[in-house]
């Protein structure tokens, strides 16, 4: 994707937390949900408190990100407009962030302890379809 092409819009979808006396159930994604773009793989990544990982831009992958433990701030940069926005997901805001190809993304662990992100990716990992640049390349959103 050309660096000046505007990526498709981001989507934040509130997710259900179903209370159960033996342990709660947390919804992730169904094939009928908005944002579902096929299934390639599900993977998990951690980020330590106060640490930022990124910037990465996928050229084909649609990411569906759910923070399953802790709190994470996702920083998303649109190179076409120069704007960076942030979305905080986790214990206080349980939701799924759908990130279409073309967005530059970095993310910061904001809770002490374990910050665990699940990506329900539209395609299997392919190191040739993503671009990485140094963290100093774009500003982080507040």
C-alpha positions in Angstrom: 0.0 0.0 0.0 1.3 3.4 -0.9 2.2 5.5 2.1 -0.1 8.3 1.0 -3.2 6.2 0.3 -5.8 6.6 3.0 -6.5 3.3 4.8 -10.0 2.1 5.5 -11.6 3.3 8.8 -10.8 1.8 12.1 -13.6 0.1 14.1 -14.0 -0.3 17.8 -16.7 -2.8 18.7 -17.8 -3.2 22.4 -17.7 -6.9 23.4 -19.9 -8.8 25.8 -18.7 -9.9 29.2 -21.0 -12.5 30.6 -20.8 -12.9 34.4 -20.8 -16.5 35.7 -20.3 -17.6 39.3 -17.6 -20.1 38.2 -15.8 -17.7 36.0 -16.8 -15.0 33.4 -17.1 -15.5 29.7 -15.5 -12.9 27.4 -16.7 -12.7 23.8 -14.0 -12.3 21.1 -15.4 -12.6 17.5 -17.9 -14.6 15.4 -17.8 -15.0 11.7 -21.0 -13.0 11.5 -19.5 -9.9 13.3 -18.7 -6.7 11.5 -14.9 -6.6 11.0 -14.6 -10.3 10.3 -12.5 -10.6 7.2 -11.7 -14.3 7.1 -9.4 -16.3 9.4 -5.7 -16.8 9.0 -4.5 -17.3 12.5 -5.0 -16.2 16.1 -1.9 -15.2 18.0 -1.1 -13.6 21.3 1.5 -11.0 22.2 2.5 -9.4 25.5 3.8 -5.9 26.1 5.4 -4.9 29.4 4.1 -2.0 31.5 5.4 1.3 30.0 6.9 -0.4 27.0 5.8 0.5 23.4 6.1 -1.9 20.5 5.8 -0.7 16.9 5.5 0.9 14.3 4.2 -1.8 11.9 2.1 -1.5 8.8 0.3 -4.5 7.3 -0.3 -4.4 3.6 -2.9 -7.2 3.5 -3.8 -8.3 7.0 -6.9 -7.1 8.8 -6.1 -7.2 12.5 -8.9 -7.8 15.1 -7.3 -6.9 18.4 -8.7 -7.9 21.8 -6.9 -7.2 25.1 -7.5 -10.3 27.2 -5.5 -9.3 30.2 -4.2 -5.9 31.5 -4.6 -2.6 29.5 -3.1 -1.6 26.2 -3.1 1.7 24.3 -3.0 1.3 20.6 -1.5 4.2 18.6 -2.7 4.3 15.0 -1.1 6.6 12.4 -2.6 7.6 9.0 0.4 8.5 6.9 -1.9 10.2 4.3 -3.2 12.7 6.8 -0.3 12.7 9.3 -2.8 12.1 12.1 -2.3 9.7 15.0 -5.1 8.5 17.2 -5.2 6.2 20.2 -7.6 3.6 21.6 -7.3 2.1 25.0 -8.6 -1.4 25.5 -8.6 -3.8 28.4 -10.2 -4.2 31.8 -12.0 -0.9 31.8 -12.9 -0.9 28.1 -13.4 -4.4 26.8 -13.8 -4.1 23.0 -12.3 -5.3 19.8 -10.3 -2.9 17.6 -10.4 -3.8 13.9 -7.5 -2.4 12.0 -7.6 -2.6 8.2 -4.4 -2.8 6.1 -2.5 0.5 5.6 -2.6 1.8 9.2 0.7 2.2 11.1 0.3 0.8 14.5 2.3 0.8 17.8 1.0 -0.2 21.2 1.9 0.5 24.8 1.3 -1.7 27.9 -0.4 0.5 30.4 -1.2 -1.8 33.3 1.3 -3.3 35.8 1.7 -7.0 35.3 0.5 -9.0 32.3 -0.7 -7.0 29.2 -1.9 -9.7 26.8 -3.2 -8.9 23.3 -5.0 -11.4 21.0 -5.0 -10.8 17.2 -7.6 -12.6 15.2 -5.8 -12.1 12.0 -7.4 -12.4 8.5 -4.3 -14.1 7.1 -1.6 -16.3 8.4 1.7 -14.5 9.4 3.7 -13.6 6.3 6.8 -11.5 7.1 6.8 -10.1 3.5 3.4 -8.3 3.9 4.4 -6.0 6.8 6.7 -3.1 7.1 8.4 -2.0 10.3 9.9 1.4 11.0 11.6 2.8 14.1 9.4 4.0 17.0 10.7 7.6 16.5 9.2 7.7 13.0 5.7 8.8 14.0 4.4 10.6 17.2 2.5 8.5 19.7 -1.0 9.7 20.4 -1.7 11.0 23.9 
